[in-house]
Amino acid sequence: MEQLDNYQSDELRYEDFETGKKIHEYIIKAYKMFGYKLIFIPKASVEERLNIILGHVKKRFKNKQKLSLNFFNKSKMSNI
């Protein structure tokens, strides 16, 4: 998901904006390393983002593609 403009630190998200961006980049790198196909969701209203996500889910099931889980592989974590 594209980072939203209203980023705020709070009791659960204590990182500043720049640290949050770095964490976001590491998460993207890790997902790609484990073979996930990422779908980026643009900045939009909650309803628009939900519709984009649901559209992708419906397309996956319509094409009868199985949703798969890539299980944690410690050997790949050293590449992050």
Legacy VTK file of the C-alpha trace (Angstrom):
# vtk DataFile Version 3.0
C-alpha trace
ASCII
DATASET POLYDATA
POINTS 80 float
0.000 0.000 0.000
1.265 3.437 -0.827
1.998 5.358 2.352
-0.751 7.745 3.323
-0.195 11.426 4.031
-1.639 11.276 7.539
1.193 9.227 9.099
1.333 9.842 12.834
3.318 8.274 15.629
1.235 6.893 18.495
1.421 4.231 21.220
1.450 1.450 18.590
3.384 3.146 15.784
6.278 4.849 17.528
8.578 5.170 14.493
8.974 8.529 12.791
7.983 8.889 9.120
11.472 8.181 7.726
11.927 5.052 9.839
8.454 3.912 8.785
9.481 4.269 5.128
12.588 2.135 5.714
10.548 -0.562 7.461
8.075 -0.477 4.558
10.920 -1.003 2.059
12.299 -3.976 4.055
8.850 -5.558 4.191
8.452 -5.216 0.414
11.894 -6.737 -0.138
11.094 -9.674 2.158
7.767 -10.440 0.454
9.422 -10.374 -2.978
12.244 -12.596 -1.748
9.699 -15.217 -0.656
8.064 -15.131 -4.083
4.951 -13.128 -3.353
3.447 -11.077 -6.166
2.765 -7.666 -4.656
-0.162 -5.515 -5.636
0.361 -1.880 -4.763
-2.691 -0.008 -3.569
-2.635 3.730 -4.371
-3.587 6.551 -2.056
-7.359 6.772 -2.192
-10.397 6.712 0.051
-10.976 3.654 2.205
-13.863 2.618 -0.050
-11.751 2.925 -3.220
-8.865 0.941 -1.685
-11.270 -1.753 -0.488
-12.787 -2.023 -3.977
-9.321 -2.421 -5.530
-8.423 -5.176 -3.053
-11.745 -6.993 -3.495
-11.364 -6.743 -7.275
-8.002 -8.522 -7.093
-9.396 -11.216 -4.783
-12.399 -11.826 -7.065
-10.124 -12.046 -10.101
-7.938 -14.670 -8.382
-10.914 -16.867 -7.551
-12.560 -16.308 -10.938
-9.411 -17.562 -12.672
-9.432 -20.546 -10.276
-5.911 -19.799 -9.131
-5.134 -21.186 -5.717
-4.012 -18.801 -3.033
-0.758 -20.173 -1.678
1.196 -19.671 1.497
4.984 -19.488 1.394
6.170 -20.721 4.752
8.968 -19.041 6.653
12.407 -20.002 5.379
15.185 -18.896 7.726
17.882 -19.253 5.094
16.303 -16.468 3.016
16.057 -14.032 5.928
19.795 -13.375 5.859
19.365 -11.692 2.449
17.170 -8.888 3.786
LINES 1 81
80 0 1 2 3 4 5 6 7 8 9 10 11 12 13 14 15 16 17 18 19 20 21 22 23 24 25 26 27 28 29 30 31 32 33 34 35 36 37 38 39 40 41 42 43 44 45 46 47 48 49 50 51 52 53 54 55 56 57 58 59 60 61 62 63 64 65 66 67 68 69 70 71 72 73 74 75 76 77 78 79
